[in-house]
Amino acid sequence: MSPFPCTRREMLRRSAGGIGSLALAGLLADEARATASLSASPLSPKPAHHAVRAKSVIFLYMTGGVSHIESFDYKPKLFADHGKKITTEHWGQTPGKYERYIIKPHWNFSPGGKSGIHVSDLFPHARAIVDDLCVINSMHSSHTNHYEATLETHTGSFTFARPSIGSWVSYGLGTENQNLPSFVAIAPHAPYAGTQTWGSDFLPGCHQGTHIMPGPVPVANMNRRTVSPALQSLELERLASMNRRHSDERALDAMLEARIRSFETAFGMQAEAPEVFDLADESAETLALYDLKPGENTGFGWQCLVARRMAERGVRFIELIDTGSSNNWDAHGDMKTHEPLAKNVDQAIAALVIDLKRRGMLDETLVVWTTEFGRTPYHTQADHTGREHHHHGYSSWLAGGGVKGGIVYGATDEYGSAAVDKRMHVHDLHATILHLLGLDHEKLTYRHAGRDYRLTDVAGEVATEILV
C-alpha cells in the first residue's frame, strides 16, 4: 500500500477551482508526448509475447450462416433418418422441448485428399485441398441473431461494440509496412453488424480497418491532387506541423492523433497501394487459378488475390467478406440459394491456399474460414426446403500459420444439433488465432473506462491440439 493518501494524478483530479483539472490535462498531455516519443508511430512493429507461427491472417467471412451439415460436417445419420420426428432441447435462442423433423442434406458428401475428410459437393475445390485444412466441427457461439452473432465473431462481444479482432492484432503487433494499413477489410458490402466488424472502438483510431471496395476504385481519393509529390509532401509537412502544435497545447486528443496518422498512412498508400491493386504482373496461369480474367477487379477471386498480395507486403490482418446483409447464406426458405454463393467463393478460396503454399507463404500466413453460425438439421415441417439459424454447433476451418492440416477437430452430435466433443467457442477461436500470431490473449489488454479489456473478455482457451 502506498504511504501517500492518493497519487499525484488523483490529487490533481481532486483539486478545487478547476486548477486541478487543468494541471491534470497538462500531466496527461506530457505523458502522452513522452509515450509518443518512445515510438515514432503507433503502428511500428512490436515484439510478440512468444514464438510467432503466423505473421499475418487472411480472415474469410461468409455472411449469413453457412449450413455446417451441408459443407464440412458430414452426418450419415441425417441421410438415414430423413423425415423422422425427434425431440430437441433448443430452437434458436430458446431452450425447451421441441418436436421437429430431420431434414437430410441437399448435397452429397465425398472424401477428399489423403486424409479422407468428407466435404460436401457444394465445395469441390475445398475438398481438393482438404489435406491443408484443419476442419473445426465443434464451433458454437452465444447468439442466434445475425447482428449479435456477427458482432461476436468479430469482436468477442455480442452485446456491445468492441474493437474488431483485426484492430486488436494491429494494436498488439503493429505493421511491417508503414505505407499500407495494418488491417484491411475487402468487402463489396458490409455484413449485418456494419462497419463495427472492422472498427477499433476504444482502441486508438489508427488501428481501425481500412475498407477496400472491389471495383475500379478500391480506395477513394488515392490519386494526389497536387502537381508533384514534392509539393504534396510540403503541404502535408505543413499540415502535420500545425496539427502537432495544436496537439501540444492541449491534452491528448485521440481523434486528432488518429486523423494525423490517417494522413500519414494515406500518403504512404498513394505510393504503394496502386501497385497492390494492379494485377498486370500476375501470370495468366495465376489469374486462371483464381478464375479471373485480365483486367477484372471484382469478385471473390479478386479479393483473394489482392489479399495474397497484401500479405506479401506485410499487412497484418486482411478480412475478406463475401457479401452483405442481403442475398447471403441466410437460407430460411430454400437451401438451394447456397449453390451460387458457394460457386462464388469455392475456387477462389482453394486458389488462395494453393497460391500461398507454392510461394512458401502458407507456413507464415494463417487462413481462417468462418461464418456467424450454422443451420438447423431439423424443421417444423418434414418437407421444408430451408433451414433456420443455429449457433449451438457449426463449422469453421483454419489453414497454414502453424496449424495441422488434414485433420478434423471436435464434433457435433449424430445429427449436427450441438457441439459435444472438444467444443470451441468463438472466444477459443480468437485465443487460438492470437496465439499463432505470438500474442497471449490474456496479456493483450487495453485499459478503458476504468477496466482492462481484451478480445476474449474473461474466457478463451487455445486449442493446442491443432497446433503443429
N, C-alpha and C positions, 0 to 999 in steps of 0.2 A: 504494500500500500504506500502511496506517495505521502511524504511528510507534509506536503503542502495541501491546503484545503481544496484547491482547484488548479487546473492547468492554466498556462498563460492564455490560451485561446478562450477557455471558459471565463477567466477573469475579464477579458476584453468584452466578451459577449454580455456579461452581467453589468458592465459599467453603465452609469446613468447618463442621461442627457444626450444620448446618441453618439458621444465621443467614442465609447467602446465599440460601437458598430463600425464607425469609420476606421478605427485602428485595426479591427478585425479584418475589414476589407483590404486594408493595406497589407496586413500579415498574409492573407490568402494570396494576394497578388504577388508578394515577394516569394512565397513558397512555390507558386505556380511557375514563376520565371526561373527560380532555382532548379526546379524539376525539368523545365523545358531546356535549360542549358546543358543538362546531362545527356540529352538526346536531341539531335537536330530535327528529328521527325518522329511523331508517334507511330509511324509505320516502319521505322527502322527494324531490321531483323533482331529478334530477341531470342535468348537461349531457351531451349526446351527444358522441361523438368527431368526427362530421362531420355534414353536412346530413342532416336527417331526412326520409324519404319516408312512413313509416308511423308513426302514433302508437300503434297497438295492433294486436294479432294475434288472429285467431279461428282456432284450430287444430282442424280437423275430422279426427278419428282414427277410421278404420274398422277395427275389431278382427278379426283372424283371417287376413288375407291376401286382399285383393280380386284377382280374376283380371284382370291387365292386358290380356290378349288378348281379354277379353270385356267391356271397359269403355272404355278410351281408346287402346289400342294396336292399330290396325287392321292386320291381316296377311292380305291376299288369298291368300298362298301357303298358309296353313293350310287355307283352304277348298279350294284346288285340289289339295293333296296329302294330303287326309284319308285315313288308313289306311296311308299309305306308311311303310315302315320306314327309319329313319335311324340314324346313329351319333352320339351326343352325348358331349361330353367331361366332363360333370358330371351327377351325380344327387344332388341335395341338397347336402350339405357335402363329398361325396367325389368327387374328380377321378378320371378314368379313361376307358375306352371302353365305352359302354353302347348296346345296340341297343334302340330304343324306337319306338313307333308314333305318328305325327302324329294329333292329335285336333283336329278343326275346332271353332271357337267354337259355342256353343249358341244364340247370338243373332246376328242380322244387324247390320250397321253402316250408318249413313246419314250423309251430310254435313250439317253444321249451320251456320247463320249465313252471313254474307258470306265468312267465311274458308274455309268448306267443310271444316272439320276433321271427320273421321269419329268418331262416338260410337256406342256400342252401343245397341241398343233397350232395354237394361236401364236406361238413364239418359236418357229422352226430355226431361226438364226441364233437365238439364245440357246436353244438345245445344242447347236453345233459347238458352242464354246462353253458348255456346262462344266467341263473339267477345270475351267478357270474360275468358276463361281463357288462361293460359299452361300448356299441357299438357306435362309433362316425361315423356318416354317412355324415358329412359335412366337411371332410378334403379337403384342397386344398393347392397347392404349387406354386412355381414360374416358374418352367421349365418343359418341356415335354421330354427332352432327358435323357437317363439313367444316364450318368455320372453326369450331373449337379443336377438332382433330387436326386440321391443317396448321393451326397456331401451335399446337403441342408438338407436332412433328418437326417444326422449325425452331421453336423457342424453348421447348420443355414445359411450357405453361399453357393450359387450355382455357384459363380464366382471364388472365391479364396480358397485355402486350409486354413482351420481354425482348431482349436482344436475340437476333437470329443466331443459329449455330455458326454461320459464316462470319458474323461480326465477332463472336467470341474467339474464333480461330485467328482472325485479323488482330484482335486485341492481344491475344496471347503470344503470337509469333511474329507479327509484323509481316513484311514482304521483302523478297529478294530483289524486286524490280520496282524502283520508285517512280518509273514512268507509266506504270499501269496500276489500277486499283488492286488492293489485296483480295477483294471479294466482289464478284460479279454475279448477276442473275440474268441469264439469257432466256427471255420469255416473250412469246408473242402476245400473251395476255397474263394478267395477274390471277393467281388462284383465289380460293374463297376468302382467305384472310387478307387479301390485298397486298399492299406494299409492306405490311408488317412482316411478311415472310422473309424479306431481306432488310428489315430495319435494324438500327443499332440501339433504339430506345434510350436507356440511360448511359450506355457506353459513349465515349467521345464520337462525334458525328463522322469523323474520318473513317470509322470502321463500318459505316453503312454500306450495303451492297450497291454497286452501280448497275442500274438496269440497262441491259442491252437488248434492243429490239431487232429481231431478224428483219431484213429488208435492205433496201439501197442505202439507208442512213441509220446504221446500228446505234450510233450515239449522236444526239443533236449537237449542233454548234461545234463540230470538231475542226472545221476549217477556220483558220485565223482571218481576222478582218483587217489586219494591218498590211501594209505593202511589203514588209520584210520581217523575218524572225528577229532581227536585231532591234527594230523599233518596238515590236511587241514585248520583247524582253525588258526594254527600258520602261515601257508603260507598266508592266507587271511589277518591276522592282519599285517603281514609284508608289504603286498601289499598296504593295506589301509594307513599304516604309510608313505610309500613312496609317495602315491598319495596326501595325506594331506600336506606333506612337499612341494611337487611340487606346490600344490594349494596355500599354504600360501605365497609363493614367488612371486605370480602373482595376477593380478586382477581376479575377479570371472570368471571362465570358466564353462559355463553351460554344455558343453559337458562332461567335466571331472566330474563335480558333478553328472551328470546323469549316467556316467559309474560307478562311485564309488557306487552309490545307486543300480545300477543293479546287481553288485557283491553281495551286502548285501542281496538283495531280492532273488537272485539265491541260495545263501547259505541257506536261510530260506526255500525256496521251496524244496530243496533236502530233508529236514527233513519232510515236511508236504504234499507236492503235491502228492507224490506217493500214499499216503493213500486216498487222494481225488479221484484219478482215479481208485482205487481198489474197485470194486463193490461187492466183495465177501461177505461183511457183509449185503448186501441188501437181503431181503427175496425173495423167489420165487414169491410171490404174487406181490411184488413191481416191480420186473423185468417184469412180465407179464402185469402189468398195463401200463408200458411204451413200451410194445411189444418188449422186449429184451430177448435174450437167454443168459444163463450163459456164461461168457467169451467174449461176444460180446463187441466190442469197437468202433463201427462206427454207423452211422445212427442218425437221429434227436432224436430218443428216448434216445440214449446215451448222446447226447448233453444236453437234458433237465434234465436228472437225474443228470449229473455232475453239471449242473447249480444249482440245488436244494442243492447239497452237498456243493457247494461253498458259496451259500447264507447262509447256516447253519454256515459256518466258518467265516463269516464276510466280504466276498468280496463285495464291494460296487456296482459295475456295471458289469453285465455279459451280453454280447451280444451273441446271437446265430444266425448265418447266415445259411440259409438252403442250398444254392447252390451258384455258382459263376456267372460269366458273360456269361456263355453259358448253354444251357439246363435248362433254368429257366422259370419264369412265363410270359415271353415276347411272348404272343400268337398272333403274326401277322397273321399267316397262318391258324391255327386250334386251336380253344378253347379247343379241347379235350386233348391237352397237359397239361391242368390244372389237369386232373384226377390223374396221378401218383404223381404229385407234392403235391397235397392235401393229398393223401393217405400217403405220406412220413411224413407229419407233423401233421395231424389232431389228431390222437390218442395220440401222444407224448405230444402235447400241452395241451390237455384235462387232461392227466395224471399228468402233471406238476401242473396244478391248483388244481386238486383233492388232490394230494400228499401234496402240501403246506397247503391246507386247513385242512386236517386231522391231520397234525403235528402242527397246531396252528401257522403257519408261514405266511399265506396269508395276515393277517391284517398288517404285517410289511414288506411285500415284494410286490413291485409293478411290475406286469407283463404287458408288453407293446407288442402289436402285430401290426405291420405296414408293409408297402411296400412303394415304392417311388412314385407311382401314380396308378390310376385305368386304365380301358379300355373304349374305346368309346362305347356308346349304339347304334350307328348307323354306316353305312358304305357307300361307294360309290356304292356298288353292293347289291341288295336285298338278294342274296343268299350267301353272303360271309361268310365263316366259322371262320374267325379270327376277332380280334379287334385291334385298334391302341392305342397308348399312350394317356392318358387322365389325366391331372393334375388339371382340373377345379373342380373336385369333386370325392372323393373316400372314402374308409372306413378304419378305424383302430379300435382297441379296447383296453381297459385297464381293469385290474382286481386286486383286493386287494389293499393294501397300502393306504387306506383312500379314495377309490373311491366307489361310489354307484354301486351295482350290479343289473342286471336285468332291465337296462334302455337303451333307445336309445337317444343319444344326437345329435341334429341337423338333417338336411335333405337336400337332393338334390331335384331338381325339379321332375316332374312326370315321366320323362324319365331317371333320373340319370345323366343328362347332366352337371349340375353345382350346387355347394353348394349354397343354398339360405337361409337357416334358421340356426342361431347360427353357422355361418361359423367359422371353426377352421383352421387357417394356421399352418404350421409347427412351426413357432415361438410360437404360442399359446400352441401347444402340448409340446414344450420344456419348456415353462414357467410353465406349469401345473406340469410336471414331477419334475422340480426343487423345486417347491412349496411343493409338497408332501414329498420331502426329507428334508424339512426345510430350503431351500435356496430361497432367494429373487432374481429373475433373474436380477433385476436392480442393485442389490448390488454386485452380483458375477462378478467382473471385474478383468482385468489384464492389466496393462499398458505396451504397446508395440509400438515401433516406434512413440512415441510422443502422443499417444492417448489411452484412456481406451476402451478395447474391452470386449464384453460379448457374450454369446452364442446366445442370441436373438437380437443382433445388437441394433437397436433403436425401436424395436417393441415387440410384445408378450403380451398377456393378459391371466391370469389364468382363466380357466373355472370353476369358483366357484360353478356352479350349479351341477356339477358332484361329488362334494366332500361330504363325509359323515358328 
